[in-house]
Amino acid sequence: MKRETVVVLDFGGQYNQLIARRVRECGVYCEIHSYRTEPEKIKALQPKGIILTGGPNSCYDPGAPSCDPALFSLGIPVLGICYGAQLMMNLLGGTVERACMREYGRIEIAVDTECELFAGVSPRTVCWMSHNDYIRTPAPGFQICAVSSHCPVAAAEDSERRLYAVQFHPEVLHTAEGSRMIANFVLRICGCAGDWKMDAFAREAIAQIREKVGSGKALCALSGGVDSSVAAVLMARAIGTQLTCVFVDHGLLRKDEGDDVEAVFGPAGEYDLNFIRVDAKDRFYEKLRGVTDPEKKRRIIGEEFIRVFEEEAKKIGAVDYLVQGTIYPDVVESGMGGESAVIKSHHNVGGLPANVDFREIIEPLRTLFKDEVRAVGMELGLPRHLVMRQPFPGPGLGVRILGEVTPEKVHMVQEADAIWREEIARAGWDEKVNQYFAALTDIRTVGVMGDERTYDYAIALRAVTTSDFMTAESAQIPWEILQKATSRIVNEVPHINRVFYDCTGKPPATVELE
């Protein structure tokens, strides 16, 4: 697709996805690439702007991540954030040193509102700082345009070369006016039109799919979740009956979810899809027997998914393409975008086996964030309750059961999760939190029930609020809801005698427990 692009060069920062997400909010397409990417390749992408991320290193240390200084002479606007700002100054002749006092958290800064980056920003505004080093003196040609009480160069600009450096993180929500700053860079300084819209994406994706597949056949991995559902309908719009959707019931779904998926996409549903439901519970349970490591579980589930699809493909004849609902955070978190460490392998990215019996894998949503996927779903006419449903990991309850997965444990977490979701909805909190679920811990504790000693499992309840699923806060659920859910779980679910509530945000945790 021909589109305006902003490139994010990743130096190992934890917020690289979030930077890209903020750019997308401005209606501009954005991609994350490694800092090792050569300037010629970057130039070939014809970006309207470049953003350098933060990172854990000191830019003056030998072997620290760096980039070719030629990057700043391409005539393309560049914004350096935290480490990216320090690196820019260091490479262009400024001075970066270890700070006498580390700045971490919300810090008030004074900004020069004449600077284009801060147009419309309050003269004094709160930003999120996280750095041990600081810019002592800016590089030649740069003017200081923001300071804090402990940071003499909180921001600097070279307006002639359109180079900008900020010591803080405008991409995080803790920076009060960060979205406006990023919009200023993308729309004002880079001159982007902001025309990255999901209606255009859907039209162009359908046309591209139709051209790629031609007269071939495709097999779609349909889980019933938001991503695979949108991918399935997108493919159906493009190639119609050339598409077969296979729903693998691996026994790791939420309570009654298999039947719910079939009701929507099966023969009695409203979508004209070739739908096949495969009962694969036993083979998945057997493969997972004795496995406790979450990464191994993800890879086992991912490979078994592919094997089931291969078998179904052979039953229906020659199939050229496998379709998956992979989205952009899946790619980045699996260590395949930029330089950040692998957070977790996703079953449809890092968990793919080396040999797959299809000509090619089609991932029509691979460049989209979750909310963009939802927007595409609405454009395609999917019902709101399906598009806005709770996120659910590809490996299902396999990664919501800590330790070994067994049918008995699956039943426990299914029942507890159903109770938790029911109580959240009953209290009207289902629209206030973005994701909520129950997980089964691998902890067994002593309890007393019916005057008898028990030695049973503990359930962990999770509920988070987030705008992008890249950072999240634990939801402050009222005690009466927690108390009611706890009482029901320990009374209605066998072998559960204790309930915890997870108060951890992301970071340092992830939304899921494994």
Secondary structure, DSSP 4 states (H G I P E B T S, - for coil): ----EEEEEESS-TTHHHHHHHHHHTT-EEEEEETTS-HHHHHHT--SEEEE---SS-TTSTT-----GGGGGSS--EEEETHHHHHHHHHTT-EEEEEEEEEEEEEEEEE-TTSGGGTT--SEEEEEEEEEEEEEEPPTT-EEEEEESS-TTSEEEETTTTEEEESS-TTSTTSTTHHHHHHIIIIIIS-------HHHHHHHHHHHHHHHHTT--EEEE--SSHHHHHHHHHHHHHHGGGEEEEEEE-S-SPTTHHHHHHHHHSTTSSS--EEEEEE-HHHHHHHTTT---HHHHHHHHHHHHHHHHHHHHHHH----EEE----HHHHHHTT-STTPPP----TTTTT--S--SSSEEE-TTTT--HHHHHHHHHHTT--HHHHTSPP--TTGGGGSB-S---HHHHHHHHHHHHHHHHHHHHTT-TTT-SEEEEEEEEEEEEEEETTEEEEEEEEEEEEEE-SSSSSBEE----HHHHHHHHHHHHHHSTTEEEEEE----BTTS-SS--
